Amino acid sequence: MINQITQQLDISSILLVAALIAAFVIAFKVMEMIFDTMLIAGISATFYIGLRMIQGGPISINDVLLFTFLGASLYMTYSLLASLYKLGATVLPIPVHIIEAALKPLQYTWSKIEELKERDDFAPKQTNSQKQKKQKEEEKDKSEKSTKEVILGNKDKEDEDEE
């Protein structure tokens, strides 16, 4: 008997079994959502009935149905938003990674340009007058420093003599 079954199995039979399993999984997920919605609707109706009993008011079938509908609608809205969030969290990183990959060569090129700037390969050419001004400023700085050192040096010697 097992031999007959294995001989009759071909590719179409295997595909049909796989399709049947997929249909069962999808139906289970759909039925799970339906049962969850029905449960929430029942809880909403029970909440309304309990609330009316505590308040001591009359229970109207239309109000019970309204609370049932509102509870089911809110739950379906919540599950839709949760599904959209989950889908968005899965799909959104894809374009971000593509953009990052596209920007990597630009970042590499920019870092190389910055390195060249630091080595003064791209420094603007200075004219003779600019060079002379720069040399004069450097000489002034040196003379000011040497004057300060001499003055400070003299004070240090005076302090040592007093001790």
VMD Tcl script that draws the C-alpha trace (Angstrom):
set ca {
  {0.00 0.00 0.00}
  {2.82 2.45 0.85}
  {4.50 1.52 -2.42}
  {1.35 2.42 -4.35}
  {1.11 5.81 -2.63}
  {4.75 6.66 -3.30}
  {4.40 5.62 -6.94}
  {1.37 7.86 -7.43}
  {3.07 10.94 -5.90}
  {4.39 13.27 -8.53}
  {5.37 16.94 -8.55}
  {1.79 18.19 -8.91}
  {0.71 16.21 -5.84}
  {3.53 17.69 -3.78}
  {2.61 21.20 -4.94}
  {-1.04 20.62 -4.07}
  {-0.12 19.41 -0.57}
  {2.08 22.49 -0.07}
  {-0.75 24.77 -1.29}
  {-3.18 23.05 1.08}
  {-0.82 23.57 4.03}
  {-0.41 27.25 3.08}
  {-4.20 27.64 2.88}
  {-4.56 26.12 6.36}
  {-1.93 28.47 7.80}
  {-3.60 31.52 6.24}
  {-7.04 30.37 7.37}
  {-5.71 29.82 10.88}
  {-4.30 33.36 10.99}
  {-7.56 34.81 9.65}
  {-9.66 32.77 12.06}
  {-7.39 33.81 14.92}
  {-8.03 37.45 14.03}
  {-11.77 36.79 13.77}
  {-11.88 35.04 17.14}
  {-9.87 37.84 18.75}
  {-12.28 40.41 17.34}
  {-15.28 38.41 18.55}
  {-13.71 38.11 22.00}
  {-13.11 41.86 22.22}
  {-16.68 42.54 21.02}
  {-18.02 40.22 23.74}
  {-15.89 41.89 26.39}
  {-17.15 45.31 25.26}
  {-20.79 44.17 25.47}
  {-20.17 42.67 28.91}
  {-18.54 45.90 30.03}
  {-21.59 47.90 28.89}
  {-24.03 45.54 30.60}
  {-21.99 45.62 33.83}
  {-21.80 49.40 33.69}
  {-25.57 49.71 33.25}
  {-26.20 47.28 36.13}
  {-23.97 49.33 38.45}
  {-25.72 52.55 37.43}
  {-29.12 50.92 37.69}
  {-30.30 52.01 34.25}
  {-32.21 50.04 31.63}
  {-30.24 47.86 29.24}
  {-31.01 48.57 25.60}
  {-30.14 46.03 22.90}
  {-29.14 48.86 20.57}
  {-26.67 50.20 23.13}
  {-25.25 46.71 23.68}
  {-24.76 46.32 19.93}
  {-23.22 49.80 19.74}
  {-20.66 48.96 22.45}
  {-19.98 45.63 20.74}
  {-19.40 47.36 17.41}
  {-17.20 50.06 18.96}
  {-15.06 47.50 20.78}
  {-14.60 45.38 17.66}
  {-13.85 48.46 15.53}
  {-11.28 49.79 17.95}
  {-9.58 46.40 18.15}
  {-9.47 46.05 14.36}
  {-8.05 49.58 14.07}
  {-5.43 48.74 16.67}
  {-4.43 45.50 14.93}
  {-4.26 47.29 11.57}
  {-2.00 49.99 12.99}
  {0.18 47.39 14.71}
  {0.52 45.46 11.45}
  {1.38 48.63 9.54}
  {3.98 49.53 12.15}
  {5.54 46.08 11.95}
  {5.56 46.24 8.14}
  {7.03 49.74 8.18}
  {9.73 48.73 10.65}
  {10.67 45.89 8.32}
  {10.53 47.79 5.02}
  {11.83 51.23 6.04}
  {15.48 50.23 6.64}
  {15.82 49.02 3.04}
  {15.86 52.49 1.37}
  {17.95 53.84 4.25}
  {20.63 51.21 3.57}
  {20.50 51.99 -0.15}
  {21.01 55.70 0.51}
  {23.86 54.98 2.93}
  {25.53 52.75 0.35}
  {25.18 55.49 -2.27}
  {26.73 58.08 0.07}
  {29.77 55.99 1.10}
  {31.84 56.98 -1.99}
  {31.03 60.64 -1.34}
  {32.14 60.31 2.29}
  {35.37 58.64 1.20}
  {36.06 61.36 -1.37}
  {35.31 64.11 1.15}
  {37.68 62.59 3.70}
  {40.45 62.43 1.08}
  {39.89 66.10 0.18}
  {40.09 67.04 3.87}
  {43.37 65.13 4.19}
  {44.81 66.98 1.20}
  {43.73 70.31 2.68}
  {45.50 69.47 5.93}
  {48.73 68.79 4.01}
  {48.46 72.24 2.33}
  {48.33 70.73 -1.15}
  {45.32 72.90 -1.83}
  {46.62 75.97 -0.01}
  {46.12 79.17 -2.04}
  {49.26 80.67 -3.54}
  {50.51 83.73 -1.69}
  {51.84 86.81 -3.42}
  {55.13 88.43 -2.41}
  {53.36 91.22 -0.52}
  {51.33 88.70 1.47}
  {54.48 86.74 2.30}
  {56.23 89.91 3.47}
  {53.26 90.86 5.69}
  {53.24 87.38 7.19}
  {56.99 87.55 7.89}
  {56.61 90.96 9.57}
  {53.82 89.64 11.79}
  {55.94 86.65 12.77}
  {58.89 88.95 13.61}
  {56.61 91.13 15.78}
  {55.35 88.06 17.61}
  {58.92 86.88 18.22}
  {60.06 90.25 19.49}
  {57.06 90.52 21.82}
  {57.73 87.07 23.18}
  {61.40 87.79 23.77}
  {60.55 91.05 25.58}
  {58.12 89.26 27.85}
  {60.65 86.57 28.57}
  {63.30 89.12 29.51}
  {60.96 90.96 31.84}
  {59.71 87.77 33.44}
  {63.24 86.47 33.65}
  {64.34 89.60 35.58}
  {61.46 89.26 38.05}
  {62.36 85.67 38.70}
  {65.96 86.68 39.47}
  {64.79 89.43 41.83}
  {62.54 86.97 43.67}
  {65.46 84.60 44.12}
  {67.67 87.39 45.46}
  {65.07 88.39 48.08}
  {64.89 84.87 49.45}
}
mol new
graphics top color blue
foreach p $ca { graphics top sphere $p radius 0.5 }
foreach p [lrange $ca 0 end-1] q [lrange $ca 1 end] { graphics top cylinder $p $q radius 0.2 }
display resetview
